[in-house]
Every structure is written in C-alpha cells, then in structure tokens.
Amino acid sequence: MAHLPQIRIPATYMRGGTSKGVFFRLDDLPATAQTPGAARDALLMRVIGSPDPYGKQIDGMGGATSSTSKTVIISRSSRPDHDVDYLFGQVSIDKAFVDWSGNCGNLSAAVGPFAISAGLVDASRVPRDGVAIVRIWQANIGKTIIAHVPMTDGAVQETGDFELDGVTFPAAEVPLEFMDPAADEEGAGGAMFPTGNLVDDLDVPGVGTLKATMINAGIPTIFVEAEAIGYKGTELQDAINSDAKALAMFETIRAHGALRMGLIKSLDEIATRQHTPKVAFVAKPVDYVASSGKPVRAADVDLLVRAMSMGKLHHAMMGTAAVAIGTAAAVAGTLVNQAAGGGERESVRFGHPSGTLRVGAQASLKDGEWVVTKAIMSRSARVLMEGWVRVPADA
C-alpha cells in the first residue's frame, strides 16, 4: 500500500496580544493554497488540527480555544501607502470551516513584527534602532492598521516590561492604530450603527426584549446589559462556559442581532459565520477578582465588559472587540457609554475576566452619521517557534 509523505511549509508560530496563531508568507504556501478557496481552507484546517470531534486539536497546532485556533497569511502589498496585506482565518475547532468574515485585533500586533522579520517591509522604512511604522492592509474587512514596532540593533525587539492582562509574561509594547475602524459589512451599508440607532429594542425568542447597542467598529458587536440577562459583569469563564443553557442564549442573541444588523439574511446563515458578530455584556464598575487572582477595583475601571467568541466567553478581550468598546464608549448614549458613566470621552479602561485594558477612540457626528477616525490600543507580540509546519500531502 502506497503512503503519502508529509509536506513542509515555512511557518512561524506567534503570540499576538492574548491570542496565538500560525503565520505564513503567502508565497510560501503550496500553489493551490495561494488563492482563496477550498484548497486553502483544507490546508489551514489540517495545520490547526480541525475539524476535531474531540474538541482538543491534538493532531495540529491549535490550542482548542477561539484564541488559539487562528491562522494568518501575509504578503507584500500592492496598495499605495501600505507595506503588507494581512489576511486572518479563524479556524473552527469542531467543524470543517474557516471563517474569513473578520479581523483578529490581538494577532494584528504580531503582523508588523512578522512582516519585518520575514523581509516583507522595505528596508528603507525600518530603522536600526527606534520604531518602525508598518502600514498594514487588513484584507478581511478592507481597513488600515498602523503598527509601531520597536527595533533594537536592526532586529524586532520582543522583550520588554509592557504588561498585558491575560498574558503571563511582560514583553515589548506594540501600539496599534485602527484607522477608520467602522466595518464595511455587506447589507450594513458601512454605517457604524447599521440600524441607525444608538440603542435598539432587540426581540430575542426565549429571552425577551433586550436593550442593545449594535455597532460596526473593529468587528461587528452586539452589546447588551449584564443585568438584563442575569449577570453582574464580573463573571469568569467557568461561570458561563460550563452552562449549556447560557451558551445557547448567547448564540440566540447573536443570531437575532446579526439579522437586525443586516449581516445575515436569514437565521440559518449564522452557522456560516462563527467569528462575527460578537456578543458582549456590560455593567457599571464593581470590585472583583480576575482569573489570575489579581483584584480589580471598581475605582480603577470605567466599566465592566465580558465578550463571547466562537461560542465561549473569552478569557480576556478580543482586540477587535476592544476597538468596538472604545468606539461605543466615545459615543454618548450607547449602552457602553452609559455603563461608563455617560458623557463625552476619548478613552476608556474596562475590566475583563483577566484584568483591565485601556483603549482610546476619536468619534464625531458628521452629516447625521457617527464616524470614528481611529481607535488606539497597545498589545505585545513574540515569536514562539519558527521553521516548518508539516501536514500530510493530501491536505
């Protein structure tokens, strides 16, 4: 019986923010996977170890959570004023599916460092010491991200004293600017608030009518009030992820919110986009203890936020959802803004399951429409392993 060999593909395993994933140069992928389609999806699923009915991704690089079941493809950009194109694929853990519908804000922090180290950024734009400005085209949503990458002795600086709640060890700070982050989703008309309202009454069968702020910024997100769905906003992962009834409720909210936002045309379509939209619940500040045991004081945050990702409560906060939080907080009248105390603001510090995070956003009302020029936050990134990833040749 003939046996197919494994093939080797150059790859880098990186942490970006509170996520990690497998990074590829587009030109290093097999020819059949260099263009979008079934061959590319099949390859990336095999790399990550999906679909896995055991939910562990043992036979792949994935870590069996939404934060660790990720792939990234980087190439030189042909677009004016951009250095690289960045394409993100969220790989389903238990289904044969790669979701290309949104960005990963956390892994965005690793794109600049990877691009520089991989020789994809023009050498004239990379200082030997100081900060390299990497202009990234986020291909999933058609937006620009500006990464400020620290350089030391001609190499990307990865170590440092910047601490990020949800990441165990400190590293070098990588500030990110998400330019004009209101997401252009088909059917949503590119509007920041696709329903035209800052707060809507969202009818959710089996749950009731919920006040909801539905926003396209960073990533399409549905914000509801914690109290309205029986929570305090201090919950950690086990309180929700071990509750099948709660998970079903959040998925129902997500489906009906997506329909109301114009992201899907029928409820059946929600199964084809697990990555977007996100559902998050907000509350006013109270003291709580983070998952690490670190106390978070009400006086140290403006509000509390918990967010769902790929059907589970996220262990910290998705970077793109943080952009949505910062943007919504900057618009007086949204549920996020109200939870933060109301009024005008250009930054917000919120409490999440792993600790706290600060994000800034500049929003304004123009011609009756809310617009945001950019959202700003800092993450960190580090190479965990580099070399080749191996997959069976028939992948």
C-alpha positions as CSV (number, residue, x, y, z in Angstrom):
1,M,0.0,0.0,0.0
2,A,1.4,3.4,-1.0
3,H,1.7,6.1,1.7
4,L,1.8,9.8,1.0
5,P,4.6,11.7,2.7
6,Q,4.2,14.8,4.7
7,I,5.0,18.2,3.2
8,R,6.8,21.0,4.9
9,I,5.6,24.6,4.7
10,P,7.7,27.5,6.2
11,A,5.7,28.9,9.1
12,T,6.0,30.9,12.3
13,Y,4.1,30.3,15.5
14,M,3.4,33.7,17.2
15,R,1.7,35.2,20.1
16,G,-0.1,38.5,19.4
17,G,-1.9,40.1,22.3
18,T,-3.9,37.4,24.1
19,S,-4.1,35.2,21.1
20,K,-1.6,33.0,19.2
21,G,-1.6,31.5,15.7
22,V,0.3,30.1,12.7
23,F,1.7,32.8,10.4
24,F,2.6,32.2,6.7
25,R,4.1,34.2,3.9
26,L,1.6,33.9,1.0
27,D,4.4,32.9,-1.4
28,D,5.4,30.0,0.9
29,L,2.0,28.3,0.7
30,P,1.5,25.5,-1.9
31,A,0.3,26.9,-5.2
32,T,-3.2,25.6,-4.7
33,A,-3.5,27.4,-1.4
34,Q,-2.2,30.8,-2.6
35,T,-5.6,31.8,-3.7
36,P,-8.9,31.7,-1.7
37,G,-10.9,28.6,-1.9
38,A,-11.5,25.0,-0.7
39,A,-7.8,24.0,-1.0
40,R,-6.6,26.8,1.2
41,D,-9.3,26.1,3.8
42,A,-8.5,22.4,3.8
43,L,-4.8,23.1,4.3
44,L,-5.3,25.5,7.2
45,M,-7.7,23.2,8.9
46,R,-5.2,20.4,8.7
47,V,-2.4,22.7,10.1
48,I,-4.6,23.6,13.1
49,G,-6.0,20.1,13.6
50,S,-9.6,20.7,12.7
51,P,-12.3,19.6,12.5
52,D,-11.8,17.6,15.7
53,P,-14.9,15.9,17.2
54,Y,-12.9,15.6,20.5
55,G,-12.5,19.4,20.6
56,K,-8.8,19.2,21.5
57,Q,-7.0,19.8,18.2
58,I,-4.4,17.3,19.4
59,D,-3.3,16.5,15.8
60,G,-2.4,20.1,14.9
61,M,-1.1,23.4,16.0
62,G,-4.4,24.7,17.5
63,G,-4.9,25.0,21.2
64,A,-8.7,24.2,21.2
65,T,-9.9,27.7,22.1
66,S,-11.0,30.6,19.9
67,S,-7.8,32.4,21.0
68,T,-5.5,29.7,19.7
69,S,-7.3,28.3,16.6
70,K,-6.0,31.0,14.3
71,T,-4.1,31.4,11.0
72,V,-2.6,34.4,9.3
73,I,-1.3,35.0,5.7
74,I,0.9,37.9,5.0
75,S,2.2,39.3,1.6
76,R,3.7,42.5,0.3
77,S,1.0,45.0,-0.5
78,S,0.4,46.4,-4.0
79,R,-1.8,49.1,-2.5
80,P,-0.4,52.7,-2.2
81,D,0.9,53.7,1.2
82,H,0.7,50.2,2.6
83,D,3.6,47.8,3.3
84,V,1.8,44.4,3.7
85,D,-1.6,42.8,3.2
86,Y,-2.8,40.8,6.3
87,L,-5.5,38.1,5.9
88,F,-6.9,36.3,9.0
89,G,-8.6,32.9,9.1
90,Q,-10.4,31.8,12.3
91,V,-10.5,28.0,12.2
92,S,-13.5,26.3,13.7
93,I,-12.5,23.7,16.3
94,D,-15.2,21.0,15.7
95,K,-16.5,21.9,12.2
96,A,-14.9,21.9,8.8
97,F,-15.0,25.6,8.5
98,V,-12.6,28.6,8.3
99,D,-14.3,32.0,9.0
100,W,-12.8,34.9,6.9
101,S,-15.5,37.4,7.9
102,G,-13.5,39.5,10.4
103,N,-10.1,40.5,11.8
104,C,-8.2,39.4,14.8
105,G,-7.2,42.5,16.7
106,N,-4.8,40.7,19.0
107,L,-2.9,39.0,16.2
108,S,-2.7,42.4,14.5
109,A,0.1,43.2,17.0
110,A,2.2,40.4,15.5
111,V,1.7,41.3,11.9
112,G,4.3,44.1,11.9
113,P,7.0,42.2,13.7
114,F,6.4,39.2,11.4
115,A,6.5,41.3,8.3
116,I,9.7,43.0,9.2
117,S,11.5,39.7,10.2
118,A,10.2,38.0,7.0
119,G,11.6,40.7,4.8
120,L,8.3,41.9,3.6
121,V,8.8,45.6,4.6
122,D,11.1,47.8,2.5
123,A,14.4,48.0,4.4
124,S,14.4,51.8,3.9
125,R,11.4,52.0,6.2
126,V,12.9,50.0,9.0
127,P,15.3,51.9,11.4
128,R,18.2,50.0,13.1
129,D,17.1,51.5,16.4
130,G,13.8,53.2,17.3
131,V,10.3,52.5,16.0
132,A,9.3,51.1,12.6
133,I,6.0,52.2,11.3
134,V,4.3,49.3,9.4
135,R,1.3,50.2,7.3
136,I,-1.0,47.1,7.2
137,W,-3.9,46.5,4.9
138,Q,-6.4,44.3,6.8
139,A,-7.8,42.3,3.8
140,N,-10.7,40.7,5.6
141,I,-12.5,44.0,6.3
142,G,-10.6,46.4,4.0
143,K,-9.2,48.6,6.7
144,T,-5.8,50.1,7.6
145,I,-3.9,49.3,10.7
146,I,-0.7,51.2,11.7
147,A,1.7,49.2,13.9
148,H,4.5,50.9,15.8
149,V,7.2,48.1,16.1
150,P,10.2,48.7,18.4
151,M,13.6,48.0,16.8
152,T,16.9,47.3,18.6
153,D,20.2,46.6,16.8
154,G,18.5,46.0,13.5
155,A,16.0,43.4,14.8
156,V,12.5,43.5,16.1
157,Q,12.5,44.0,19.9
158,E,10.3,41.4,21.5
159,T,11.3,41.5,25.2
160,G,10.4,44.4,27.4
161,D,8.4,45.5,30.5
162,F,5.0,46.1,29.0
163,E,2.4,44.0,30.9
164,L,-0.9,42.9,29.3
165,D,-3.5,41.3,31.4
166,G,-4.3,37.8,30.0
167,V,-0.6,37.3,29.1
168,T,1.7,35.8,31.8
169,F,5.0,37.5,30.9
170,P,5.9,41.1,30.0
171,A,7.1,41.9,26.5
172,A,7.8,44.9,24.3
173,E,4.9,47.2,23.7
174,V,3.4,47.4,20.2
175,P,1.0,50.4,19.9
176,L,-1.7,49.9,17.2
177,E,-3.8,52.4,15.4
178,F,-7.0,51.1,13.8
179,M,-7.8,53.7,11.1
180,D,-11.5,54.4,10.3
181,P,-12.4,51.1,12.0
182,A,-16.2,51.1,11.3
183,A,-16.6,47.8,9.5
184,D,-17.9,47.7,5.9
185,E,-20.3,44.8,6.1
186,E,-22.5,43.8,3.2
187,G,-26.0,44.8,4.0
188,A,-24.9,47.2,6.7
189,G,-24.0,49.9,4.3
190,G,-20.8,50.6,6.1
191,A,-22.6,52.5,8.8
192,M,-21.1,52.5,12.3
193,F,-24.7,51.9,13.7
194,P,-26.4,49.8,11.0
195,T,-29.9,50.1,12.5
196,G,-29.5,53.9,12.6
197,N,-29.9,53.8,16.4
198,L,-27.5,54.0,19.3
199,V,-29.8,51.7,21.3
200,D,-32.4,49.3,19.9
201,D,-35.0,47.0,21.4
202,L,-33.9,43.6,20.2
203,D,-36.5,40.9,20.4
204,V,-34.9,37.5,21.2
205,P,-37.2,34.5,21.4
206,G,-36.9,32.7,24.7
207,V,-35.0,35.6,26.2
208,G,-37.2,38.7,25.8
209,T,-36.8,42.2,24.5
210,L,-33.3,43.4,25.3
211,K,-31.8,46.9,25.0
212,A,-28.9,46.5,22.6
213,T,-26.2,48.7,21.1
214,M,-25.2,47.2,17.7
215,I,-22.1,48.6,16.3
216,N,-19.7,48.0,13.3
217,A,-16.3,49.1,14.6
218,G,-13.3,46.9,14.8
219,I,-15.7,44.0,14.5
220,P,-19.5,43.9,14.4
221,T,-20.6,43.7,18.0
222,I,-23.9,43.4,19.9
223,F,-23.7,45.0,23.4
224,V,-26.4,44.2,26.0
225,E,-26.7,45.0,29.7
226,A,-25.4,42.3,32.0
227,E,-28.3,42.7,34.5
228,A,-30.9,42.2,31.7
229,I,-29.6,38.7,31.1
230,G,-29.0,37.8,34.7
231,Y,-25.3,38.6,35.1
232,K,-23.2,41.1,37.1
233,G,-20.4,41.7,34.6
234,T,-17.9,40.1,37.0
235,E,-18.2,36.6,35.6
236,L,-15.2,34.5,34.7
237,Q,-15.1,31.8,32.0
238,D,-16.3,28.8,34.1
239,A,-19.5,30.6,35.2
240,I,-20.7,30.8,31.6
241,N,-18.8,28.2,29.6
242,S,-19.9,25.3,31.8
243,D,-23.6,26.4,31.4
244,A,-25.1,25.0,28.2
245,K,-28.3,27.0,28.6
246,A,-26.3,30.2,28.8
247,L,-24.3,29.4,25.7
248,A,-27.4,28.7,23.8
249,M,-28.9,32.0,25.0
250,F,-25.9,34.0,23.8
251,E,-26.0,32.2,20.4
252,T,-29.7,33.1,20.0
253,I,-28.9,36.8,20.9
254,R,-26.1,36.7,18.3
255,A,-28.2,35.3,15.6
256,H,-31.1,37.8,16.0
257,G,-28.6,40.6,16.4
258,A,-26.8,39.7,13.2
259,L,-30.2,39.6,11.4
260,R,-31.1,43.0,12.7
261,M,-27.7,44.4,11.7
262,G,-28.1,43.1,8.2
263,L,-25.1,40.8,8.4
264,I,-27.3,37.8,7.5
265,K,-30.5,37.5,5.5
266,S,-31.9,34.5,7.5
267,L,-31.2,33.0,10.9
268,D,-29.9,29.8,9.2
269,E,-26.9,31.7,7.9
270,I,-25.5,32.4,11.4
271,A,-23.8,28.9,11.3
272,T,-21.7,30.0,8.4
273,R,-20.1,32.9,10.3
274,Q,-19.0,31.8,13.8
275,H,-16.4,34.6,14.1
276,T,-18.8,37.6,13.6
277,P,-20.7,39.3,15.1
278,K,-19.6,39.2,18.7
279,V,-21.9,39.4,21.7
280,A,-20.7,41.3,24.8
281,F,-22.4,42.4,28.0
282,V,-21.6,45.5,30.0
283,A,-22.1,46.7,33.6
284,K,-21.1,49.6,35.8
285,P,-17.8,49.1,37.8
286,V,-17.7,46.9,40.9
287,D,-14.8,45.2,42.7
288,Y,-14.0,41.6,41.5
289,V,-11.1,39.2,41.3
290,A,-9.6,38.4,37.9
291,S,-8.9,34.9,36.7
292,S,-5.2,35.2,37.8
293,G,-6.3,36.1,41.4
294,K,-5.5,39.8,40.8
295,P,-8.0,42.1,42.5
296,V,-9.7,44.6,40.1
297,R,-11.1,47.6,42.0
298,A,-14.1,49.5,40.8
299,A,-12.2,52.7,41.2
300,D,-9.6,51.6,38.6
301,V,-12.0,50.9,35.7
302,D,-14.8,52.8,33.9
303,L,-17.0,49.8,33.3
304,L,-17.0,46.0,33.1
305,V,-17.3,44.1,29.8
306,R,-17.5,40.4,29.1
307,A,-17.4,39.1,25.5
308,M,-18.3,35.9,23.7
309,S,-16.0,34.5,21.0
310,M,-16.7,31.4,18.9
311,G,-19.5,30.3,21.3
312,K,-17.5,30.7,24.5
313,L,-16.7,33.5,27.0
314,H,-13.3,34.9,26.1
315,H,-10.6,34.6,28.7
316,A,-9.7,38.3,28.3
317,M,-10.8,40.5,25.4
318,M,-10.6,40.3,21.7
319,G,-8.6,43.2,20.2
320,T,-11.3,44.0,17.7
321,A,-14.0,43.9,20.3
322,A,-11.8,46.3,22.4
323,V,-12.0,48.7,19.4
324,A,-15.8,48.3,19.4
325,I,-15.8,49.0,23.1
326,G,-13.6,52.1,22.8
327,T,-15.7,53.4,19.9
328,A,-19.0,52.8,21.6
329,A,-17.8,54.4,24.8
330,A,-16.9,57.5,22.8
331,V,-20.5,58.0,21.6
332,A,-22.8,59.4,24.3
333,G,-25.9,57.4,24.6
334,T,-24.8,53.9,23.8
335,L,-25.1,51.2,26.4
336,V,-21.3,51.1,26.7
337,N,-21.1,54.8,27.2
338,Q,-23.9,54.7,29.8
339,A,-22.2,51.9,31.8
340,A,-19.0,54.0,31.8
341,G,-20.9,56.9,33.3
342,G,-22.0,58.8,30.2
343,G,-20.7,62.0,28.7
344,E,-18.0,62.6,26.1
345,R,-14.7,60.6,26.3
346,E,-11.8,59.7,24.1
347,S,-10.6,56.7,26.1
348,V,-11.9,54.1,28.4
349,R,-10.5,51.5,30.8
350,F,-12.6,48.4,31.2
351,G,-12.4,45.3,33.4
352,H,-12.5,41.9,31.7
353,P,-12.0,38.3,33.0
354,S,-8.2,38.6,33.1
355,G,-7.9,42.1,34.3
356,T,-8.1,45.5,32.7
357,L,-7.4,47.2,29.3
358,R,-7.4,50.8,28.1
359,V,-8.5,51.7,24.6
360,G,-8.9,55.1,23.0
361,A,-11.2,56.2,20.2
362,Q,-12.0,59.5,18.4
363,A,-15.6,59.7,17.3
364,S,-17.7,62.6,15.9
365,L,-21.1,63.2,14.3
366,K,-20.8,64.3,10.6
367,D,-23.9,64.9,8.4
368,G,-26.0,63.0,10.9
369,E,-23.8,59.9,10.9
370,W,-21.4,58.8,13.6
371,V,-17.8,58.3,12.4
372,V,-14.6,57.3,14.1
373,T,-11.3,58.4,12.7
374,K,-9.2,55.8,14.6
375,A,-9.0,53.6,17.7
376,I,-5.8,53.2,19.6
377,M,-4.5,50.5,21.9
378,S,-1.3,48.7,22.9
379,R,-0.6,45.0,22.7
380,S,2.6,42.9,22.6
381,A,3.9,40.1,20.3
382,R,6.5,37.4,20.4
383,V,7.8,34.6,18.1
384,L,7.2,31.3,19.9
385,M,8.6,29.0,17.2
386,E,9.7,29.2,13.6
387,G,10.6,26.8,10.9
388,W,8.2,24.5,9.1
389,V,4.8,23.1,9.8
390,R,4.1,19.6,8.5
391,V,0.9,18.3,7.0
392,P,0.1,15.1,5.1
393,A,0.5,15.7,1.3
394,D,-3.2,15.1,0.7
395,A,-4.2,18.0,2.9
